[in-house]
Amino acid sequence: MAAQKGKDLLLKMQDGAGFATVAGLRSRRLAFNAETVDVTHAESADRWRELLDGAGVKRASVAGRGLFKDAASDALLRQAFFDGAVRTYQLVIPDFGSVTGPFQITSLEFAGEHDGEVTFELALESAGALTFTAG
């Protein structure tokens, strides 16, 4: 995979008619994590840790930062946060594919300087099985 433009990494939120791009994001991050299940015992070779294959809990986190630009996607985010709703999101990774599934907004922050624009930061946590579609 060749170098890609960061602006092409898109966060989209299901809006009833499809997926709407969350506008105004200047930075985005997707992280996958998997917990481990330690099954080390007294007879483990040279006391090296052993892990149980495929037993840990998997999760994904999404974070973004930007400025409000599109009233429709701003309203969708705000409503999803205040409802505490689990909604379907899609993260498009250029030349790689897309990750789609249920997420919940766990943090929505606003900031602003007296001589600048209002910005926001959001964090989402996966709330179910995710699917990957190759690009």
Chimera marker file (.cmm) of the C-alpha trace (Angstrom):
<marker_set name="trace">
<marker id="1" x="0.000" y="0.000" z="0.000" r="1" g="1" b="0" radius="0.5"/>
<marker id="2" x="1.442" y="3.348" z="-1.030" r="1" g="1" b="0" radius="0.5"/>
<marker id="3" x="1.302" y="6.492" z="1.109" r="1" g="1" b="0" radius="0.5"/>
<marker id="4" x="-2.208" y="7.892" z="1.510" r="1" g="1" b="0" radius="0.5"/>
<marker id="5" x="-3.633" y="11.324" z="2.287" r="1" g="1" b="0" radius="0.5"/>
<marker id="6" x="-4.884" y="11.604" z="5.859" r="1" g="1" b="0" radius="0.5"/>
<marker id="7" x="-7.913" y="13.558" z="4.677" r="1" g="1" b="0" radius="0.5"/>
<marker id="8" x="-9.111" y="10.438" z="2.843" r="1" g="1" b="0" radius="0.5"/>
<marker id="9" x="-9.550" y="8.522" z="6.105" r="1" g="1" b="0" radius="0.5"/>
<marker id="10" x="-13.277" y="9.126" z="6.637" r="1" g="1" b="0" radius="0.5"/>
<marker id="11" x="-15.631" y="8.593" z="9.563" r="1" g="1" b="0" radius="0.5"/>
<marker id="12" x="-19.215" y="8.036" z="8.466" r="1" g="1" b="0" radius="0.5"/>
<marker id="13" x="-22.387" y="7.673" z="10.530" r="1" g="1" b="0" radius="0.5"/>
<marker id="14" x="-25.574" y="5.941" z="9.445" r="1" g="1" b="0" radius="0.5"/>
<marker id="15" x="-28.278" y="8.554" z="8.989" r="1" g="1" b="0" radius="0.5"/>
<marker id="16" x="-31.255" y="6.462" z="7.890" r="1" g="1" b="0" radius="0.5"/>
<marker id="17" x="-30.658" y="6.943" z="4.166" r="1" g="1" b="0" radius="0.5"/>
<marker id="18" x="-27.117" y="5.590" z="4.080" r="1" g="1" b="0" radius="0.5"/>
<marker id="19" x="-23.896" y="6.887" z="5.599" r="1" g="1" b="0" radius="0.5"/>
<marker id="20" x="-23.179" y="10.589" z="6.142" r="1" g="1" b="0" radius="0.5"/>
<marker id="21" x="-19.565" y="11.702" z="6.461" r="1" g="1" b="0" radius="0.5"/>
<marker id="22" x="-18.832" y="13.372" z="9.802" r="1" g="1" b="0" radius="0.5"/>
<marker id="23" x="-17.747" y="16.731" z="8.411" r="1" g="1" b="0" radius="0.5"/>
<marker id="24" x="-14.964" y="18.961" z="9.662" r="1" g="1" b="0" radius="0.5"/>
<marker id="25" x="-12.694" y="16.280" z="11.109" r="1" g="1" b="0" radius="0.5"/>
<marker id="26" x="-9.042" y="17.272" z="10.843" r="1" g="1" b="0" radius="0.5"/>
<marker id="27" x="-7.656" y="14.147" z="12.469" r="1" g="1" b="0" radius="0.5"/>
<marker id="28" x="-8.996" y="10.640" z="12.958" r="1" g="1" b="0" radius="0.5"/>
<marker id="29" x="-7.688" y="7.479" z="14.555" r="1" g="1" b="0" radius="0.5"/>
<marker id="30" x="-8.855" y="3.865" z="14.612" r="1" g="1" b="0" radius="0.5"/>
<marker id="31" x="-7.357" y="1.421" z="17.108" r="1" g="1" b="0" radius="0.5"/>
<marker id="32" x="-8.034" y="-2.296" z="17.471" r="1" g="1" b="0" radius="0.5"/>
<marker id="33" x="-7.341" y="-4.025" z="20.779" r="1" g="1" b="0" radius="0.5"/>
<marker id="34" x="-7.618" y="-7.583" z="22.029" r="1" g="1" b="0" radius="0.5"/>
<marker id="35" x="-7.346" y="-8.693" z="25.621" r="1" g="1" b="0" radius="0.5"/>
<marker id="36" x="-5.400" y="-11.810" z="26.354" r="1" g="1" b="0" radius="0.5"/>
<marker id="37" x="-6.264" y="-14.844" z="28.470" r="1" g="1" b="0" radius="0.5"/>
<marker id="38" x="-3.205" y="-16.085" z="30.336" r="1" g="1" b="0" radius="0.5"/>
<marker id="39" x="-3.138" y="-19.889" z="30.684" r="1" g="1" b="0" radius="0.5"/>
<marker id="40" x="0.427" y="-20.186" z="31.991" r="1" g="1" b="0" radius="0.5"/>
<marker id="41" x="0.863" y="-23.031" z="34.471" r="1" g="1" b="0" radius="0.5"/>
<marker id="42" x="3.591" y="-24.741" z="36.496" r="1" g="1" b="0" radius="0.5"/>
<marker id="43" x="4.652" y="-26.891" z="33.556" r="1" g="1" b="0" radius="0.5"/>
<marker id="44" x="4.857" y="-24.082" z="30.958" r="1" g="1" b="0" radius="0.5"/>
<marker id="45" x="8.149" y="-24.361" z="29.044" r="1" g="1" b="0" radius="0.5"/>
<marker id="46" x="10.821" y="-22.394" z="30.941" r="1" g="1" b="0" radius="0.5"/>
<marker id="47" x="7.962" y="-20.507" z="32.669" r="1" g="1" b="0" radius="0.5"/>
<marker id="48" x="7.164" y="-18.595" z="29.473" r="1" g="1" b="0" radius="0.5"/>
<marker id="49" x="3.704" y="-17.111" z="29.427" r="1" g="1" b="0" radius="0.5"/>
<marker id="50" x="1.112" y="-19.009" z="27.405" r="1" g="1" b="0" radius="0.5"/>
<marker id="51" x="-2.005" y="-17.395" z="25.919" r="1" g="1" b="0" radius="0.5"/>
<marker id="52" x="-5.292" y="-19.026" z="25.009" r="1" g="1" b="0" radius="0.5"/>
<marker id="53" x="-5.792" y="-18.686" z="21.263" r="1" g="1" b="0" radius="0.5"/>
<marker id="54" x="-8.801" y="-16.580" z="20.274" r="1" g="1" b="0" radius="0.5"/>
<marker id="55" x="-10.211" y="-16.219" z="23.795" r="1" g="1" b="0" radius="0.5"/>
<marker id="56" x="-9.734" y="-12.517" z="24.532" r="1" g="1" b="0" radius="0.5"/>
<marker id="57" x="-12.295" y="-9.744" z="24.161" r="1" g="1" b="0" radius="0.5"/>
<marker id="58" x="-11.790" y="-7.653" z="21.004" r="1" g="1" b="0" radius="0.5"/>
<marker id="59" x="-12.689" y="-3.986" z="20.722" r="1" g="1" b="0" radius="0.5"/>
<marker id="60" x="-12.131" y="-0.983" z="18.523" r="1" g="1" b="0" radius="0.5"/>
<marker id="61" x="-11.786" y="2.685" z="19.429" r="1" g="1" b="0" radius="0.5"/>
<marker id="62" x="-12.255" y="5.654" z="17.140" r="1" g="1" b="0" radius="0.5"/>
<marker id="63" x="-11.167" y="9.194" z="17.942" r="1" g="1" b="0" radius="0.5"/>
<marker id="64" x="-11.502" y="12.370" z="15.944" r="1" g="1" b="0" radius="0.5"/>
<marker id="65" x="-10.857" y="16.083" z="16.248" r="1" g="1" b="0" radius="0.5"/>
<marker id="66" x="-12.025" y="18.941" z="14.086" r="1" g="1" b="0" radius="0.5"/>
<marker id="67" x="-14.414" y="21.818" z="13.677" r="1" g="1" b="0" radius="0.5"/>
<marker id="68" x="-18.127" y="21.953" z="13.037" r="1" g="1" b="0" radius="0.5"/>
<marker id="69" x="-18.798" y="22.400" z="9.360" r="1" g="1" b="0" radius="0.5"/>
<marker id="70" x="-21.994" y="20.572" z="8.444" r="1" g="1" b="0" radius="0.5"/>
<marker id="71" x="-25.179" y="21.120" z="10.455" r="1" g="1" b="0" radius="0.5"/>
<marker id="72" x="-26.669" y="17.734" z="9.512" r="1" g="1" b="0" radius="0.5"/>
<marker id="73" x="-23.751" y="15.567" z="10.684" r="1" g="1" b="0" radius="0.5"/>
<marker id="74" x="-23.237" y="17.825" z="13.727" r="1" g="1" b="0" radius="0.5"/>
<marker id="75" x="-26.856" y="17.248" z="14.752" r="1" g="1" b="0" radius="0.5"/>
<marker id="76" x="-26.541" y="13.466" z="14.234" r="1" g="1" b="0" radius="0.5"/>
<marker id="77" x="-23.475" y="13.305" z="16.494" r="1" g="1" b="0" radius="0.5"/>
<marker id="78" x="-24.996" y="15.494" z="19.167" r="1" g="1" b="0" radius="0.5"/>
<marker id="79" x="-28.250" y="13.528" z="19.244" r="1" g="1" b="0" radius="0.5"/>
<marker id="80" x="-26.464" y="10.160" z="19.321" r="1" g="1" b="0" radius="0.5"/>
<marker id="81" x="-24.377" y="11.317" z="22.285" r="1" g="1" b="0" radius="0.5"/>
<marker id="82" x="-27.267" y="12.732" z="24.329" r="1" g="1" b="0" radius="0.5"/>
<marker id="83" x="-29.403" y="9.659" z="23.591" r="1" g="1" b="0" radius="0.5"/>
<marker id="84" x="-26.524" y="7.367" z="24.637" r="1" g="1" b="0" radius="0.5"/>
<marker id="85" x="-27.371" y="5.502" z="21.447" r="1" g="1" b="0" radius="0.5"/>
<marker id="86" x="-25.416" y="2.751" z="19.773" r="1" g="1" b="0" radius="0.5"/>
<marker id="87" x="-25.375" y="3.595" z="16.068" r="1" g="1" b="0" radius="0.5"/>
<marker id="88" x="-23.730" y="2.111" z="13.005" r="1" g="1" b="0" radius="0.5"/>
<marker id="89" x="-20.555" y="3.853" z="11.878" r="1" g="1" b="0" radius="0.5"/>
<marker id="90" x="-18.148" y="3.210" z="9.038" r="1" g="1" b="0" radius="0.5"/>
<marker id="91" x="-14.477" y="4.118" z="8.912" r="1" g="1" b="0" radius="0.5"/>
<marker id="92" x="-13.125" y="4.235" z="5.368" r="1" g="1" b="0" radius="0.5"/>
<marker id="93" x="-9.388" y="3.576" z="5.115" r="1" g="1" b="0" radius="0.5"/>
<marker id="94" x="-8.072" y="4.512" z="1.649" r="1" g="1" b="0" radius="0.5"/>
<marker id="95" x="-6.680" y="1.617" z="-0.442" r="1" g="1" b="0" radius="0.5"/>
<marker id="96" x="-7.286" y="-0.724" z="2.496" r="1" g="1" b="0" radius="0.5"/>
<marker id="97" x="-11.035" y="-1.042" z="2.985" r="1" g="1" b="0" radius="0.5"/>
<marker id="98" x="-13.706" y="-0.095" z="5.471" r="1" g="1" b="0" radius="0.5"/>
<marker id="99" x="-14.680" y="-1.141" z="8.980" r="1" g="1" b="0" radius="0.5"/>
<marker id="100" x="-18.394" y="-1.020" z="9.755" r="1" g="1" b="0" radius="0.5"/>
<marker id="101" x="-20.351" y="-1.753" z="12.896" r="1" g="1" b="0" radius="0.5"/>
<marker id="102" x="-22.033" y="-0.510" z="16.051" r="1" g="1" b="0" radius="0.5"/>
<marker id="103" x="-20.279" y="2.152" z="18.120" r="1" g="1" b="0" radius="0.5"/>
<marker id="104" x="-21.261" y="4.409" z="20.988" r="1" g="1" b="0" radius="0.5"/>
<marker id="105" x="-19.952" y="7.941" z="21.441" r="1" g="1" b="0" radius="0.5"/>
<marker id="106" x="-18.184" y="7.872" z="24.810" r="1" g="1" b="0" radius="0.5"/>
<marker id="107" x="-16.816" y="11.411" z="24.765" r="1" g="1" b="0" radius="0.5"/>
<marker id="108" x="-17.820" y="14.628" z="23.021" r="1" g="1" b="0" radius="0.5"/>
<marker id="109" x="-15.773" y="17.714" z="23.919" r="1" g="1" b="0" radius="0.5"/>
<marker id="110" x="-15.911" y="21.301" z="22.723" r="1" g="1" b="0" radius="0.5"/>
<marker id="111" x="-13.155" y="23.917" z="22.876" r="1" g="1" b="0" radius="0.5"/>
<marker id="112" x="-12.508" y="27.378" z="21.568" r="1" g="1" b="0" radius="0.5"/>
<marker id="113" x="-10.012" y="30.206" z="21.854" r="1" g="1" b="0" radius="0.5"/>
<marker id="114" x="-11.140" y="33.820" z="21.866" r="1" g="1" b="0" radius="0.5"/>
<marker id="115" x="-9.404" y="34.388" z="18.525" r="1" g="1" b="0" radius="0.5"/>
<marker id="116" x="-10.214" y="31.064" z="16.833" r="1" g="1" b="0" radius="0.5"/>
<marker id="117" x="-12.928" y="28.659" z="15.829" r="1" g="1" b="0" radius="0.5"/>
<marker id="118" x="-14.887" y="26.278" z="18.033" r="1" g="1" b="0" radius="0.5"/>
<marker id="119" x="-13.466" y="22.764" z="17.790" r="1" g="1" b="0" radius="0.5"/>
<marker id="120" x="-14.677" y="19.400" z="18.968" r="1" g="1" b="0" radius="0.5"/>
<marker id="121" x="-13.205" y="16.034" z="19.895" r="1" g="1" b="0" radius="0.5"/>
<marker id="122" x="-15.074" y="12.779" z="19.987" r="1" g="1" b="0" radius="0.5"/>
<marker id="123" x="-14.326" y="9.226" z="21.038" r="1" g="1" b="0" radius="0.5"/>
<marker id="124" x="-16.280" y="6.116" z="20.088" r="1" g="1" b="0" radius="0.5"/>
<marker id="125" x="-16.067" y="2.557" z="21.409" r="1" g="1" b="0" radius="0.5"/>
<marker id="126" x="-17.251" y="-0.529" z="19.549" r="1" g="1" b="0" radius="0.5"/>
<marker id="127" x="-20.474" y="-2.032" z="20.853" r="1" g="1" b="0" radius="0.5"/>
<marker id="128" x="-20.691" y="-5.287" z="18.913" r="1" g="1" b="0" radius="0.5"/>
<marker id="129" x="-19.214" y="-7.247" z="16.031" r="1" g="1" b="0" radius="0.5"/>
<marker id="130" x="-17.436" y="-5.269" z="13.327" r="1" g="1" b="0" radius="0.5"/>
<marker id="131" x="-17.087" y="-6.196" z="9.684" r="1" g="1" b="0" radius="0.5"/>
<marker id="132" x="-14.178" y="-5.447" z="7.384" r="1" g="1" b="0" radius="0.5"/>
<marker id="133" x="-14.650" y="-4.957" z="3.654" r="1" g="1" b="0" radius="0.5"/>
<marker id="134" x="-11.503" y="-4.841" z="1.521" r="1" g="1" b="0" radius="0.5"/>
<marker id="135" x="-11.129" y="-1.755" z="-0.680" r="1" g="1" b="0" radius="0.5"/>
<link id1="1" id2="2" r="1" g="1" b="0" radius="0.2"/>
<link id1="2" id2="3" r="1" g="1" b="0" radius="0.2"/>
<link id1="3" id2="4" r="1" g="1" b="0" radius="0.2"/>
<link id1="4" id2="5" r="1" g="1" b="0" radius="0.2"/>
<link id1="5" id2="6" r="1" g="1" b="0" radius="0.2"/>
<link id1="6" id2="7" r="1" g="1" b="0" radius="0.2"/>
<link id1="7" id2="8" r="1" g="1" b="0" radius="0.2"/>
<link id1="8" id2="9" r="1" g="1" b="0" radius="0.2"/>
<link id1="9" id2="10" r="1" g="1" b="0" radius="0.2"/>
<link id1="10" id2="11" r="1" g="1" b="0" radius="0.2"/>
<link id1="11" id2="12" r="1" g="1" b="0" radius="0.2"/>
<link id1="12" id2="13" r="1" g="1" b="0" radius="0.2"/>
<link id1="13" id2="14" r="1" g="1" b="0" radius="0.2"/>
<link id1="14" id2="15" r="1" g="1" b="0" radius="0.2"/>
<link id1="15" id2="16" r="1" g="1" b="0" radius="0.2"/>
<link id1="16" id2="17" r="1" g="1" b="0" radius="0.2"/>
<link id1="17" id2="18" r="1" g="1" b="0" radius="0.2"/>
<link id1="18" id2="19" r="1" g="1" b="0" radius="0.2"/>
<link id1="19" id2="20" r="1" g="1" b="0" radius="0.2"/>
<link id1="20" id2="21" r="1" g="1" b="0" radius="0.2"/>
<link id1="21" id2="22" r="1" g="1" b="0" radius="0.2"/>
<link id1="22" id2="23" r="1" g="1" b="0" radius="0.2"/>
<link id1="23" id2="24" r="1" g="1" b="0" radius="0.2"/>
<link id1="24" id2="25" r="1" g="1" b="0" radius="0.2"/>
<link id1="25" id2="26" r="1" g="1" b="0" radius="0.2"/>
<link id1="26" id2="27" r="1" g="1" b="0" radius="0.2"/>
<link id1="27" id2="28" r="1" g="1" b="0" radius="0.2"/>
<link id1="28" id2="29" r="1" g="1" b="0" radius="0.2"/>
<link id1="29" id2="30" r="1" g="1" b="0" radius="0.2"/>
<link id1="30" id2="31" r="1" g="1" b="0" radius="0.2"/>
<link id1="31" id2="32" r="1" g="1" b="0" radius="0.2"/>
<link id1="32" id2="33" r="1" g="1" b="0" radius="0.2"/>
<link id1="33" id2="34" r="1" g="1" b="0" radius="0.2"/>
<link id1="34" id2="35" r="1" g="1" b="0" radius="0.2"/>
<link id1="35" id2="36" r="1" g="1" b="0" radius="0.2"/>
<link id1="36" id2="37" r="1" g="1" b="0" radius="0.2"/>
<link id1="37" id2="38" r="1" g="1" b="0" radius="0.2"/>
<link id1="38" id2="39" r="1" g="1" b="0" radius="0.2"/>
<link id1="39" id2="40" r="1" g="1" b="0" radius="0.2"/>
<link id1="40" id2="41" r="1" g="1" b="0" radius="0.2"/>
<link id1="41" id2="42" r="1" g="1" b="0" radius="0.2"/>
<link id1="42" id2="43" r="1" g="1" b="0" radius="0.2"/>
<link id1="43" id2="44" r="1" g="1" b="0" radius="0.2"/>
<link id1="44" id2="45" r="1" g="1" b="0" radius="0.2"/>
<link id1="45" id2="46" r="1" g="1" b="0" radius="0.2"/>
<link id1="46" id2="47" r="1" g="1" b="0" radius="0.2"/>
<link id1="47" id2="48" r="1" g="1" b="0" radius="0.2"/>
<link id1="48" id2="49" r="1" g="1" b="0" radius="0.2"/>
<link id1="49" id2="50" r="1" g="1" b="0" radius="0.2"/>
<link id1="50" id2="51" r="1" g="1" b="0" radius="0.2"/>
<link id1="51" id2="52" r="1" g="1" b="0" radius="0.2"/>
<link id1="52" id2="53" r="1" g="1" b="0" radius="0.2"/>
<link id1="53" id2="54" r="1" g="1" b="0" radius="0.2"/>
<link id1="54" id2="55" r="1" g="1" b="0" radius="0.2"/>
<link id1="55" id2="56" r="1" g="1" b="0" radius="0.2"/>
<link id1="56" id2="57" r="1" g="1" b="0" radius="0.2"/>
<link id1="57" id2="58" r="1" g="1" b="0" radius="0.2"/>
<link id1="58" id2="59" r="1" g="1" b="0" radius="0.2"/>
<link id1="59" id2="60" r="1" g="1" b="0" radius="0.2"/>
<link id1="60" id2="61" r="1" g="1" b="0" radius="0.2"/>
<link id1="61" id2="62" r="1" g="1" b="0" radius="0.2"/>
<link id1="62" id2="63" r="1" g="1" b="0" radius="0.2"/>
<link id1="63" id2="64" r="1" g="1" b="0" radius="0.2"/>
<link id1="64" id2="65" r="1" g="1" b="0" radius="0.2"/>
<link id1="65" id2="66" r="1" g="1" b="0" radius="0.2"/>
<link id1="66" id2="67" r="1" g="1" b="0" radius="0.2"/>
<link id1="67" id2="68" r="1" g="1" b="0" radius="0.2"/>
<link id1="68" id2="69" r="1" g="1" b="0" radius="0.2"/>
<link id1="69" id2="70" r="1" g="1" b="0" radius="0.2"/>
<link id1="70" id2="71" r="1" g="1" b="0" radius="0.2"/>
<link id1="71" id2="72" r="1" g="1" b="0" radius="0.2"/>
<link id1="72" id2="73" r="1" g="1" b="0" radius="0.2"/>
<link id1="73" id2="74" r="1" g="1" b="0" radius="0.2"/>
<link id1="74" id2="75" r="1" g="1" b="0" radius="0.2"/>
<link id1="75" id2="76" r="1" g="1" b="0" radius="0.2"/>
<link id1="76" id2="77" r="1" g="1" b="0" radius="0.2"/>
<link id1="77" id2="78" r="1" g="1" b="0" radius="0.2"/>
<link id1="78" id2="79" r="1" g="1" b="0" radius="0.2"/>
<link id1="79" id2="80" r="1" g="1" b="0" radius="0.2"/>
<link id1="80" id2="81" r="1" g="1" b="0" radius="0.2"/>
<link id1="81" id2="82" r="1" g="1" b="0" radius="0.2"/>
<link id1="82" id2="83" r="1" g="1" b="0" radius="0.2"/>
<link id1="83" id2="84" r="1" g="1" b="0" radius="0.2"/>
<link id1="84" id2="85" r="1" g="1" b="0" radius="0.2"/>
<link id1="85" id2="86" r="1" g="1" b="0" radius="0.2"/>
<link id1="86" id2="87" r="1" g="1" b="0" radius="0.2"/>
<link id1="87" id2="88" r="1" g="1" b="0" radius="0.2"/>
<link id1="88" id2="89" r="1" g="1" b="0" radius="0.2"/>
<link id1="89" id2="90" r="1" g="1" b="0" radius="0.2"/>
<link id1="90" id2="91" r="1" g="1" b="0" radius="0.2"/>
<link id1="91" id2="92" r="1" g="1" b="0" radius="0.2"/>
<link id1="92" id2="93" r="1" g="1" b="0" radius="0.2"/>
<link id1="93" id2="94" r="1" g="1" b="0" radius="0.2"/>
<link id1="94" id2="95" r="1" g="1" b="0" radius="0.2"/>
<link id1="95" id2="96" r="1" g="1" b="0" radius="0.2"/>
<link id1="96" id2="97" r="1" g="1" b="0" radius="0.2"/>
<link id1="97" id2="98" r="1" g="1" b="0" radius="0.2"/>
<link id1="98" id2="99" r="1" g="1" b="0" radius="0.2"/>
<link id1="99" id2="100" r="1" g="1" b="0" radius="0.2"/>
<link id1="100" id2="101" r="1" g="1" b="0" radius="0.2"/>
<link id1="101" id2="102" r="1" g="1" b="0" radius="0.2"/>
<link id1="102" id2="103" r="1" g="1" b="0" radius="0.2"/>
<link id1="103" id2="104" r="1" g="1" b="0" radius="0.2"/>
<link id1="104" id2="105" r="1" g="1" b="0" radius="0.2"/>
<link id1="105" id2="106" r="1" g="1" b="0" radius="0.2"/>
<link id1="106" id2="107" r="1" g="1" b="0" radius="0.2"/>
<link id1="107" id2="108" r="1" g="1" b="0" radius="0.2"/>
<link id1="108" id2="109" r="1" g="1" b="0" radius="0.2"/>
<link id1="109" id2="110" r="1" g="1" b="0" radius="0.2"/>
<link id1="110" id2="111" r="1" g="1" b="0" radius="0.2"/>
<link id1="111" id2="112" r="1" g="1" b="0" radius="0.2"/>
<link id1="112" id2="113" r="1" g="1" b="0" radius="0.2"/>
<link id1="113" id2="114" r="1" g="1" b="0" radius="0.2"/>
<link id1="114" id2="115" r="1" g="1" b="0" radius="0.2"/>
<link id1="115" id2="116" r="1" g="1" b="0" radius="0.2"/>
<link id1="116" id2="117" r="1" g="1" b="0" radius="0.2"/>
<link id1="117" id2="118" r="1" g="1" b="0" radius="0.2"/>
<link id1="118" id2="119" r="1" g="1" b="0" radius="0.2"/>
<link id1="119" id2="120" r="1" g="1" b="0" radius="0.2"/>
<link id1="120" id2="121" r="1" g="1" b="0" radius="0.2"/>
<link id1="121" id2="122" r="1" g="1" b="0" radius="0.2"/>
<link id1="122" id2="123" r="1" g="1" b="0" radius="0.2"/>
<link id1="123" id2="124" r="1" g="1" b="0" radius="0.2"/>
<link id1="124" id2="125" r="1" g="1" b="0" radius="0.2"/>
<link id1="125" id2="126" r="1" g="1" b="0" radius="0.2"/>
<link id1="126" id2="127" r="1" g="1" b="0" radius="0.2"/>
<link id1="127" id2="128" r="1" g="1" b="0" radius="0.2"/>
<link id1="128" id2="129" r="1" g="1" b="0" radius="0.2"/>
<link id1="129" id2="130" r="1" g="1" b="0" radius="0.2"/>
<link id1="130" id2="131" r="1" g="1" b="0" radius="0.2"/>
<link id1="131" id2="132" r="1" g="1" b="0" radius="0.2"/>
<link id1="132" id2="133" r="1" g="1" b="0" radius="0.2"/>
<link id1="133" id2="134" r="1" g="1" b="0" radius="0.2"/>
<link id1="134" id2="135" r="1" g="1" b="0" radius="0.2"/>
</marker_set>
